[in-house]
Amino acid sequence: MRITKEMMAVKDKWLEKELPGKEATKIGTMGTGYDVFKVEFSSEDNPAITYIVYALFPSIHYLQPRLAVPRRMIGYIQFNGRTDTATVSYSQLHYDYLGIGLGKVLYKIAANDLLKTYQCVQSDVVRSPRAEGVWKSLCRTNPEMVSKVDSFGSIYPSPLRYKIQGPGSLRRRPVRVRSHRRKQQEQ
C-alpha cells in the first residue's frame, strides 16, 4: 500500500512531509477492524538513523460497506533505529480511539516485529500518562522481557525508561476461564 496525503488523519508536520509516497507493508491485523502497516526509511538529514513508523488503519473489510469513507491513519508509533536498539520517538492515537486498548496492541505488534531485527526496544525518556500506562501494563504482563532501567547509567540521577529485551515476543495476559462442565447431578 502506498501512503498518500489524504490518509494522514493524524496531524504531524514531519510525518506529513516524510510519509506520503512511501510504500507500506502490512504487519498484522488487530482483531477484525484494524490493520497495522510498517514504513521504514532514512531521512536525508541523518542517513545513519533508520525511521520505522507503524501506522494503524481501519481494515478494508471494516470499510467495505462504507466505500465513500476514505481509509485514514488513526494512529502511529515512530521508532528511531540505531545499530542494535530501536527507541520510541513519538506515538499518537486519534482522540476518538483512546481508551479502548488499540495503543497497547499497536505497541505489542510493533515491539514483536522490531525484536526480529533489533536486540532491544526502548521507550523514550519523556512519556505521556497514557504511554506510561501502556509501558507499565507491558511490564506487568511480561516481566521477563520488559524492565525499567536508568537511561544514562548510575552516576547521576536520570529519568527512567522502559526496555524490552529479546529474543522472544510479548504475550497476552493469561485469561482465566472457569470450568464450564456441568456438574453431575446425583439421582
Secondary structure, 3 states (H helix, E strand, C coil): CECCHHHCCCCCHHHHHHCCCCECEEEEEECCCEEEEEEEEECCCCCCCEEEEEEEEECHHHHHHHCCCCCCCCEEEEEEEECCEEEEEEEEECHHHCCCCHHHHHHHHHHHHHCCCCCEEECCCCCCHHHHHHHHHHHHHCCCCEEEEECCCCCCCCCEEEEEECCCCCCCCCCCCCCCCCCCCCC
